[in-house]
C-alpha cells in the first residue's frame, strides 16, 4: 500500500506538537540557522523534544536548511547537520547543492522547492545524485505531476495549501536587489506584496497603487484525489510564519479530507499512527487567507489579489442599510461581539472595524464607518472560531492499544500491544489473595486499566485473564498501567527512529553544459558540485556578485497581461497595452518582459524615468 503523508508547518515546538495533535503525519521546522524563514529558527533542544513527541505517533520531523551558503558558513553547517542527525531528525530539506560535497552523516535529503523543481530533467537528476524526495514547484499542473511520476521513482512532495510566491521558488532576486534581503538566504522583504504603479512605454499610468504582484493563497483541496493519483505522496501545507490557529485549522481540514480518501481508496494508507478527534469544524476561510486559487493545477486562471495583500477571511454577506455607527446586514452567518469585519471602500481600499453588539441582523460598530449599501462584508477575525482554536483541547490524538491482565504464579502480568504491533509487559510480584467477588473485581480492574488520561493511548480492548480471582488494590493496578504505558512510549520512540541513509557520491551528468547565476552558486562547494557533474560554471549567484543589470530578478508563470485581459496570445490587446510595460514602486522602475512561448513573465531593472518630465 502506498503511504500518504500530510505535512504541516512548525514555527516552533508548540506549533509542531499541535500540528501533530491535529493530524499531521510529519512536520517541517527551522533549525537554529540557515532556514528559509529567519524568523522561524529553533533551538536544538526544542527540535529534539519535537522529534520525541512526533515519533510516539510515527510522525516525522524534517528540518529546513534550505538557504544558500557562503564559504565561511560551510564548516558550521557541516557540524550542525551531524548534530541534527544525532538527535534523530528524519530528513534535511536543502537548497544549496554544495551540501552534497560535505562530509555528511547517513541522513535523508529532501530537495527544497527552491531548487526549482518544475521539469523531469531536473527532478531525475536530483534523484540520481542522492535525494530521497523532491519538493515540486507550485506552478506544476496535475498533468505535469503525472509525467514526472511516470519518469522518476523519487518521493514527490507538493503544496496543497498556503501563500504563493509569485516567482518560481529559488529564482527571485527582487528583494536581494532592493536591500540585500535575499529570499534565498531566508530574509525576503516580500516586495511582491507591495503596491505598484503600472506604466506603458509612453509613460501613461495604466494602474495606480495596486498590488500587481500579490497572489491569492493556494488551495488544492478540490484536487486532492487527483494529486494523489498523479503520484504525490506528501501533501504540504505552507505557513511557518502563520499563527497557531491557522496551523490547527488547516491541518485538521486536510486530515479530514485525507481520512475520507483513505477510507474509500484501499490502495493507500496513512503514514503515521493514531486517530485524531476534533472539537471544532475546520474551515479554510475562517483563518488567514487572501482568497483562494488552485493556481495552475488545471489551467491558467485569474489569481491576483490586486486590491489588498492582507487577509480577507470569509465573505459573510452584504450591507442592506447603514449609518455611521451601525449596519443592517444580509447574512446567513451569526456574528459575535469581538468579530473583525472588513470591506473595500469607494476608493477600493480595505477598511475594517470590530463588532460591539449584535441584535438579529443589526450590528453596532466600535467606530464610525462610512459604508455604502450593497457593500460586501468579510469576517477577517472570527472571535468564536478563534476562541475554539485557542482552547487547549481543540483536538485529541490517540493510538489504540489492547491490554491483557493475567494472573501468573508469582503475581500478575500486564501486556499492552498497540495498533502497530509494538508490545511490552510489566509484572507485579505479590502474593495472590483470593477475591470474594470475581465479577466485581473484574469490573474494577477493567475500569482502572482503561484510565489512559492524557497519555497518547486509548484502550481498544481489555482482557482480564484469571486475575479477577484475586484481590489487588486499585493503586497497584494504576501503577503497573503507568509503568507499562511509559515503557510502550519509549518502545515507539525507538521503533520510529529513521533508518540510516548514506549518500553515494557519483558523477551523473548535469542536464546543462553550462550554468549561470540562476543556479545560485555562491560557495566553492556548490561550484565543485556542478563541475563534478560536468557543468561549466559561468557566473556565480547574485547574492555573491550583486550584479543585477540585465538579470531577470523574477521569472514567473503569473502574467500581469493575462490578469488584465491583455494577453498577447489570448486577448484583443488595447492600444495603450501594445507597448512595453513597466512597474514603479518607491521610484524603482522595472521592465516587464513576456515570453509567450513558455507563458512566462520576467522582471528586470530599468533606468527609464517616467517622472522627469512631470
ZINORCOR-V907172 format. One record per residue. PSI is psi in degrees with one decimal (* if undefined). OMEGA is omega as a letter, one per 20 degrees, with the letter a starting at -180 (999 if undefined). BURIAL is b if it has 16 or more other C-alpha atoms within 10 Angstrom, else e. Layout:
# ZINORCOR-V907172
PSI|OMEGA|BURIAL  PSI|OMEGA|BURIAL
This chain:
# ZINORCOR-V907172
139.9|r|e  130.4|a|e  134.9|r|e  139.1|a|b  127.6|r|b  118.4|a|b  121.0|a|b  156.6|r|b  146.1|r|b  102.8|r|b  -35.4|a|b  -172.5|a|b  -47.7|a|b  -46.6|a|e  -38.6|r|b  -44.0|r|b  -42.0|a|b  -34.6|r|b  -43.1|r|b  -43.1|r|b  -30.2|a|b  10.1|r|b  4.5|a|b  136.1|r|b  -16.7|r|b  156.9|r|b  155.2|r|b  138.1|a|b  149.0|a|b  143.2|r|b  176.7|r|b  -30.7|r|b  166.4|r|b  21.3|r|b  156.8|a|b  2.7|r|b  95.5|a|b  -34.2|a|b  2.9|a|e  43.4|r|b  156.7|a|b  153.6|r|b  157.2|r|e  -36.8|r|b  -42.5|r|e  -38.7|r|b  -42.8|r|b  -40.9|r|b  -39.5|r|e  -39.9|r|b  -48.9|a|b  -39.0|r|b  -46.4|a|b  -42.3|a|b  -19.2|r|b  -39.6|a|b  2.8|a|b  11.7|r|b  159.3|a|b  158.7|r|b  117.4|r|b  136.9|a|b  133.9|a|b  120.5|r|b  48.0|a|b  50.4|r|b  164.9|r|b  148.7|a|b  141.8|r|b  160.9|a|b  -40.5|a|e  -8.4|a|e  -9.9|a|e  -39.7|r|b  -41.9|r|e  -42.0|a|e  -32.2|r|b  -44.3|r|e  -41.1|a|e  -41.5|r|b  -42.3|r|b  -38.9|r|e  -44.0|r|e  -38.2|r|b  -42.8|a|b  -29.2|r|e  -4.0|r|b  24.0|r|b  155.5|a|b  -24.6|r|b  158.7|r|b  136.4|r|b  117.9|a|b  152.4|r|b  -46.6|a|b  114.6|a|b  -8.7|r|b  -21.6|r|b  -31.5|a|b  -11.9|r|b  -5.7|a|e  169.2|r|e  99.1|a|e  148.5|r|e  171.8|r|b  74.2|a|e  143.3|r|b  139.4|a|b  133.2|r|b  131.0|r|b  113.9|a|b  152.8|r|b  -20.5|r|b  -4.1|r|b  11.1|r|b  60.5|a|b  82.7|a|b  -0.6|a|b  161.1|a|e  -41.6|a|b  -48.9|a|e  -45.1|a|b  -38.0|r|b  -40.5|r|b  -45.9|a|b  -37.5|r|b  -44.0|a|b  -25.7|a|b  0.1|r|b  2.4|r|b  135.4|r|b  -21.9|a|b  147.2|r|b  129.3|r|b  114.9|a|b  152.0|r|b  146.9|a|b  -17.4|a|b  -6.7|a|b  143.9|r|b  167.2|r|b  -38.3|r|b  -43.1|r|e  -39.9|r|b  -43.9|a|b  -40.2|r|b  -43.6|r|e  -42.6|a|b  -39.4|a|b  -20.9|a|e  -6.4|a|e  166.7|r|b  -4.4|a|e  150.1|r|b  140.1|a|b  129.2|r|b  139.8|r|b  151.1|r|b  141.9|r|b  -14.7|a|b  143.0|r|b  -175.8|a|b  149.6|r|b  129.0|r|b  131.3|a|b  -28.6|a|b  155.4|r|b  133.3|a|b  133.9|a|b  -7.2|a|b  14.4|a|b  125.3|a|b  14.2|a|b  -47.5|r|b  -41.2|r|b  -42.0|a|b  -28.0|a|b  -46.6|a|e  16.5|a|e  26.8|r|b  90.4|a|b  131.1|r|b  -32.2|r|b  -9.3|r|b  9.9|r|b  10.7|a|b  45.4|r|b  134.8|r|b  5.7|r|b  54.0|r|e  -19.5|r|b  -19.7|r|b  -0.5|a|b  167.3|r|b  143.2|a|b  156.9|r|b  144.8|r|b  129.0|a|b  154.1|r|b  -178.3|a|b  -22.9|r|b  1.2|r|e  9.0|r|e  129.4|r|e  120.2|a|b  -30.5|r|e  143.6|a|e  128.6|r|e  48.5|a|e  150.3|a|b  73.2|a|b  -15.8|r|b  7.2|a|b  122.4|a|b  155.7|r|b  171.2|r|b  151.4|a|b  139.0|r|b  120.7|r|b  17.6|a|b  -39.0|a|b  -9.7|a|e  19.5|a|e  -47.2|r|b  -41.2|a|e  -38.0|r|b  -41.9|r|b  -44.4|r|b  -28.0|r|e  -2.5|r|b  8.3|r|b  124.3|r|b  -19.3|r|b  123.6|a|b  114.7|a|b  134.0|r|b  125.4|r|b  152.1|r|b  42.8|r|b  -10.8|r|b  3.5|r|b  166.5|a|b  172.9|a|e  -34.6|r|b  -41.1|r|b  -47.7|a|b  -45.7|r|b  -50.5|a|b  -49.5|a|b  -40.1|r|b  -46.5|a|b  -38.0|a|b  -48.4|a|b  -28.4|r|b  -42.8|r|b  -45.5|r|b  -44.7|a|e  -40.3|r|b  -36.0|r|b  -42.1|r|e  -44.2|a|b  -30.7|r|b  -34.9|a|e  -17.7|a|e  102.5|a|e  -6.6|r|e  -5.8|a|e  154.0|r|b  161.5|r|b  147.6|a|b  3.7|r|b  -176.2|a|b  164.4|r|b  164.3|r|b  138.8|a|b  124.2|r|b  125.2|a|b  143.8|r|b  25.0|r|e  167.0|r|e  112.4|a|e  145.8|r|b  113.5|a|e  -31.0|a|b  -10.6|a|b  0.2|r|b  -176.4|a|b  124.8|r|b  151.2|r|b  23.7|a|b  165.0|a|b  149.8|r|b  147.4|r|b  14.7|r|b  -117.0|a|b  15.9|a|b  -41.8|a|b  -60.4|a|e  164.9|r|e  140.8|a|b  164.8|r|e  134.5|a|b  0.1|a|b  160.2|r|b  71.0|a|b  -35.9|a|b  -28.8|a|b  152.8|r|b  4.3|a|b  169.0|r|b  133.9|r|b  -28.6|a|b  -141.4|a|b  133.7|r|b  126.7|a|b  -10.7|r|b  -161.1|a|b  156.3|r|b  125.3|r|b  -37.4|a|b  146.7|a|b  149.4|r|b  -169.2|a|e  -16.2|a|e  -5.0|a|e  154.4|r|b  152.7|r|b  128.8|a|b  153.3|r|b  101.5|a|b  144.3|r|e  -4.3|a|e  141.8|r|e  122.5|r|e  158.3|a|b  142.2|r|b  133.2|a|b  -15.6|r|b  146.7|r|b  125.4|r|b  151.2|r|b  161.9|a|b  163.5|r|b  124.1|a|b  -172.4|a|b  -22.5|r|e  13.1|a|e  30.4|r|e  142.9|a|e  123.5|r|e  157.7|r|e  165.1|r|b  166.7|r|b  152.6|r|b  124.6|r|b  -43.1|a|b  150.4|a|b  131.3|r|b  108.4|a|e  -114.9|a|e  15.2|r|b  132.7|a|b  124.8|r|b  138.5|a|b  159.9|a|b  -3.7|r|e  162.9|r|e  129.8|a|e  137.0|r|b  104.8|a|e  128.6|a|b  151.6|r|b  140.3|a|e  -7.3|a|e  136.0|r|b  138.9|r|b  143.3|r|b  144.3|r|b  105.8|a|b  0.0|r|b  108.2|a|b  98.7|a|b  -47.2|a|b  -43.8|a|e  -44.2|r|b  -38.4|r|b  -41.6|r|e  -39.7|a|e  -29.1|a|b  -6.5|r|e  149.4|r|e  -10.7|a|e  53.5|r|e  -13.5|r|b  169.1|r|b  130.5|r|b  126.0|a|b  148.0|r|b  130.7|a|b  137.1|r|b  147.6|r|b  135.6|a|b  139.2|r|b  129.3|a|b  115.9|a|b  139.7|r|b  129.7|r|b  172.1|a|e  -37.2|a|e  4.4|r|e  -118.3|a|b  154.9|r|b  129.6|r|b  124.9|r|b  131.7|r|b  132.1|r|b  127.3|a|b  177.8|a|b  -14.4|r|e  2.8|r|e  0.1|r|e  140.4|a|e  145.6|r|b  162.0|r|b  153.0|r|b  135.9|a|b  152.1|r|b  117.7|r|b  116.0|a|e  160.5|r|e  144.6|r|e  113.4|a|b  113.8|a|e  140.4|r|e  153.7|r|e  -11.9|a|e  79.0|a|e  -39.5|a|b  -42.1|r|e  -39.3|r|e  -42.2|r|b  -41.9|r|b  -42.1|a|e  -42.0|r|b  -43.6|r|b  -41.4|r|b  -45.7|a|e  -39.6|a|b  -25.1|a|b  -8.5|a|b  90.0|a|e  -14.0|r|b  -133.0|a|e  19.8|r|e  167.7|r|e  18.2|a|b  157.7|r|b  149.2|a|b  113.5|r|b  -43.4|a|e  138.5|r|e  125.7|r|b  133.0|r|b  114.0|a|b  94.3|r|e  -16.9|a|e  -25.0|a|b  -13.3|r|b  -8.4|a|b  148.9|r|b  139.0|r|b  127.8|a|b  146.5|r|e  -35.8|a|e  -34.8|r|e  -40.8|r|e  -43.9|r|b  -39.8|a|b  -43.9|a|e  -33.7|r|b  -45.7|r|b  -43.4|a|b  -42.9|a|e  -40.1|r|b  -45.0|r|b  -38.2|r|e  -41.5|a|b  -37.8|r|b  -47.0|a|b  -37.3|r|e  -42.9|a|b  -41.6|r|b  -43.7|r|b  -40.9|a|e  -27.2|a|e  13.8|r|b  144.2|a|b  148.1|r|b  149.5|r|e  143.6|a|e  88.9|a|e  133.3|r|e  122.5|r|b  109.1|a|e  136.8|r|e  178.1|a|e  36.0|r|e  125.6|a|e  134.2|r|b  154.3|a|b  1.9|r|e  144.4|a|e  -26.6|a|e  146.2|r|e  146.9|a|b  -150.9|a|e  -24.0|a|b  -6.2|r|b  -4.6|r|b  49.4|r|b  110.7|r|b  10.2|r|b  162.8|a|b  -32.3|r|e  -38.2|r|b  -42.4|r|b  -41.8|r|b  -36.8|r|b  -51.3|a|b  -39.7|r|b  -38.6|r|b  -27.6|r|b  19.2|r|b  11.4|a|b  134.6|r|b  128.7|a|b  111.5|a|b  -29.7|a|e  142.6|r|b  169.2|a|b  158.8|a|b  -23.1|r|b  -23.0|r|b  -47.1|a|e  -33.8|a|e  31.8|r|e  95.9|a|e  -15.6|a|b  132.8|r|e  16.3|r|e  139.9|r|e  111.0|a|b  -18.4|r|b  141.4|r|b  124.5|a|b  147.8|r|b  -19.1|r|b  145.2|a|b  120.3|r|b  -39.5|r|b  -47.6|a|b  -43.3|a|b  -30.4|a|b  9.9|r|e  28.6|a|e  31.6|r|b  132.7|a|b  -18.2|a|e  -31.2|a|e  -23.7|a|e  163.4|r|e  105.4|a|e  127.9|r|e  161.7|a|e  -43.2|a|e  -15.9|r|e  8.0|a|b  -8.3|r|e  -175.4|r|e  153.6|r|e  150.3|a|b  146.7|r|b  144.5|r|b  135.4|r|b  121.7|a|e  43.4|r|e  2.5|r|e  129.9|a|e  134.7|r|b  134.7|r|b  133.7|r|b  132.6|r|b  133.9|a|b  119.4|r|b  89.3|a|e  -26.6|r|e  -43.0|r|e  -2.3|a|e  54.3|a|e  155.3|r|e  141.1|r|b  154.3|a|b  127.6|a|b  152.3|r|b  147.9|r|b  146.4|r|b  10.3|r|e  149.2|a|e  107.8|a|e  -6.6|a|b  -15.8|a|e  -26.9|a|e  12.2|a|e  *|999|e
